[in-house]
Amino acid sequence: MQVQRARTNIKSIDDALEGGLPRSSTILLCGPTNIQKGLIGAQILFERLKAGDTGLFISTENTPQSLKSNWNDFGWDFNTFETSGYMKYVDAYTKSIGSAAIDSDIIEYAENPQSLNEISIAVTELNEALWNVNPDVINVFDSGSTSLMQRDSVTLVNYLLALMNKIKETSAIFIITMEENMQDDKILTRVRHSVDVILDFKEEDKKTMIKISGKDTPTTDWMPCQFASKKGHL
């Protein structure tokens, strides 16, 4: 059976994956902290929303308001998708720093980024709501590393993998970002073995390089990967 794919409009990714991200798959974006993998995930999400998909951004490191301010610098206006019910957020950051939650029908709040059980419930509920709008849902979780930064990381990674599988069963795409050297190597290895596609990133000669691999994807060589730039910049 032919695999359905979702184009990212990032040429090197779409070419290597023969048309884009496979539907009903888990995607790992992995690399050093100096490469903004959450921003790459947001770019992919924005492209899929423009194509008619519904989307969910799960944030453990920023408020939705801060994210949107940054995204606007790149020309990505998510407001139309939020208003139409195509875009929602899980905020696992605001309450963790003691800030007040904003009453909103597009945001579900979790108490802290380590509470993957809370995040899982919020993600499940919002995915169901998005599925009723359009069952082609794409999730971006930024970042998995933040959620694993506590002593009982084994329990947390089990929660994370269960969440990934639950979302995958709905035929949604689940993108998760993880930082190199921010958690036990065994944990990262386990996640890498559990996902369908891995996008590894590094910086070389001031260029972002990408290597793509996966269960049914031949491993590519490292290659330059051009991402969006801020408005007014090349």
C-alpha positions in Angstrom: 0.0 0.0 0.0 1.3 3.4 -0.9 2.3 5.6 2.0 0.6 8.9 2.2 3.0 11.8 2.7 2.8 15.4 3.9 5.1 17.9 2.1 7.1 20.2 4.3 8.2 22.5 1.4 11.8 22.1 2.7 13.3 20.6 -0.4 16.0 18.4 1.2 13.5 16.8 3.5 10.8 16.2 0.9 13.3 14.9 -1.7 14.9 12.4 0.8 11.5 11.2 2.0 10.1 10.9 -1.5 7.5 13.6 -1.1 7.4 14.5 2.6 6.7 13.2 6.1 4.8 9.9 6.1 1.4 10.1 7.6 0.8 8.2 10.9 4.5 8.5 11.8 6.7 9.8 14.6 9.5 12.1 13.6 12.6 13.0 15.8 14.4 16.3 15.3 17.7 15.9 17.1 20.8 18.1 17.3 22.8 20.6 19.4 21.1 23.5 21.3 22.4 26.1 18.9 20.1 24.8 16.1 16.5 25.9 16.8 14.7 22.6 16.2 11.5 23.9 17.6 11.6 26.6 15.0 12.1 24.0 12.3 9.1 22.1 13.7 7.0 25.3 13.6 8.0 25.9 10.0 6.8 22.4 9.0 3.6 22.9 11.0 2.9 26.3 9.3 3.4 24.7 5.9 1.0 21.9 6.7 -1.6 24.3 8.1 -1.5 26.2 4.8 -2.1 22.9 3.0 -5.3 22.3 5.1 -4.0 20.1 8.0 -4.9 20.8 11.6 -2.1 21.3 14.1 -1.1 21.2 17.7 2.1 22.8 19.2 3.2 21.4 22.6 5.6 23.8 24.4 7.6 23.1 27.5 10.0 26.0 27.1 7.9 29.1 26.0 4.5 30.6 26.2 2.3 30.5 23.1 2.4 34.3 23.1 6.2 34.3 23.0 6.3 31.6 20.3 3.9 33.5 18.1 5.9 36.7 18.5 9.0 34.9 17.3 7.2 33.2 14.5 5.8 36.5 13.2 9.4 37.6 12.6 9.6 34.8 10.0 6.3 35.8 8.4 4.3 33.0 9.9 0.9 34.3 11.0 -0.9 31.5 12.9 -3.9 33.7 13.9 -6.1 32.7 11.0 -5.6 29.0 11.8 -6.4 29.6 15.5 -9.6 31.5 14.7 -10.8 28.8 12.3 -10.2 26.0 14.9 -7.3 24.5 12.9 -4.5 25.3 15.4 -4.2 24.7 19.2 -1.6 24.7 21.9 -0.6 22.7 25.0 1.3 25.0 27.3 3.5 23.2 29.8 5.6 26.2 30.6 3.5 29.1 31.9 2.3 27.5 35.1 5.7 25.9 35.8 7.2 29.4 36.2 4.3 30.6 38.4 2.7 32.8 35.7 -1.1 33.1 35.4 -2.8 31.2 32.6 -4.8 33.1 30.0 -8.4 32.0 29.5 -8.4 30.6 25.9 -10.2 27.9 24.0 -7.1 27.2 21.9 -4.7 26.6 24.9 -4.7 23.7 27.4 -2.3 24.2 30.3 -0.2 21.6 32.2 1.3 22.4 35.5 4.9 21.6 34.5 7.0 20.1 31.7 7.8 17.0 33.8 4.1 16.1 34.1 3.9 14.0 31.0 0.7 12.5 32.3 -1.0 15.9 32.3 0.5 16.7 28.9 -0.7 13.4 27.5 -4.3 14.1 28.6 -4.2 17.6 27.1 -2.7 16.4 23.9 -5.3 13.6 23.6 -8.2 15.9 24.2 -7.0 18.5 21.7 -6.2 16.0 19.0 -9.7 14.7 19.3 -11.0 18.3 18.8 -8.7 18.9 15.8 -9.6 15.5 14.3 -13.2 16.6 14.1 -12.1 19.6 12.1 -9.7 17.7 9.8 -8.3 14.2 10.7 -4.9 15.2 9.1 -3.4 16.4 12.3 0.2 17.3 12.9 1.7 17.6 16.4 5.0 19.3 17.3 6.4 18.6 20.8 9.2 21.1 21.8 11.0 19.8 23.6 11.2 16.2 24.7 14.5 16.8 26.4 13.0 19.4 28.8 10.4 16.9 29.8 13.1 14.3 30.6 15.2 16.5 32.9 14.4 14.9 36.2 15.6 11.8 38.1 13.0 9.3 37.1 13.7 9.7 33.4 12.9 6.0 32.6 9.3 6.5 33.8 9.1 9.7 31.8 10.4 8.2 28.6 7.9 5.4 28.9 5.1 8.0 29.1 6.6 9.8 26.2 6.8 6.7 24.0 3.2 5.8 25.0 2.1 9.3 24.0 3.9 9.0 20.7 2.2 5.6 20.0 -1.3 6.9 21.0 -1.0 9.9 18.6 0.4 7.6 15.8 -2.7 5.4 16.1 -4.9 8.3 15.1 -2.9 8.6 11.8 -1.5 11.9 13.0 2.1 13.0 12.5 4.0 13.5 15.8 7.2 15.6 15.6 9.4 15.7 18.7 12.5 17.8 19.3 15.4 16.6 21.5 18.7 18.1 22.4 22.0 16.3 22.2 23.8 15.9 25.6 20.8 17.0 27.7 19.7 13.5 28.8 21.2 10.1 29.3 22.5 8.7 26.0 20.5 5.4 26.7 17.3 7.5 26.8 18.0 9.2 23.6 19.0 5.9 21.9 15.7 4.4 23.0 13.7 7.2 21.6 15.7 7.1 18.3 14.9 3.4 18.0 11.2 4.0 18.6 10.5 6.7 16.0 9.9 6.2 12.3 12.1 9.0 10.9 15.1 10.8 12.4 16.2 14.3 11.2 19.7 14.9 12.7 21.1 18.4 12.5 24.5 20.0 13.0 26.2 23.2 12.1 29.2 23.2 9.7 30.9 26.3 8.2 28.0 28.4 9.5 25.5 26.2 7.5 22.8 24.0 8.9 23.4 20.4 7.8 20.9 17.6 8.0 21.1 13.8 7.9 17.9 11.8 7.4 17.4 8.1 8.5 14.6 5.9 9.7 13.0 2.4 9.8 12.0 2.5 6.1 14.2 5.4 5.0 17.8 4.9 3.6 20.3 7.0 5.6 21.4 10.1 3.7 24.8 11.8 3.8 25.0 15.1 5.6 23.7 17.8 3.3 22.9 21.5 3.5 19.4 22.3 4.6 17.9 25.7 3.9 15.3 26.9 6.4 13.2 30.1 6.6 14.9 33.4 7.5 13.5 36.4 9.3 11.7 39.0 7.3 14.1 41.5 5.8 17.1 39.0 6.0 18.5 36.7 3.4 
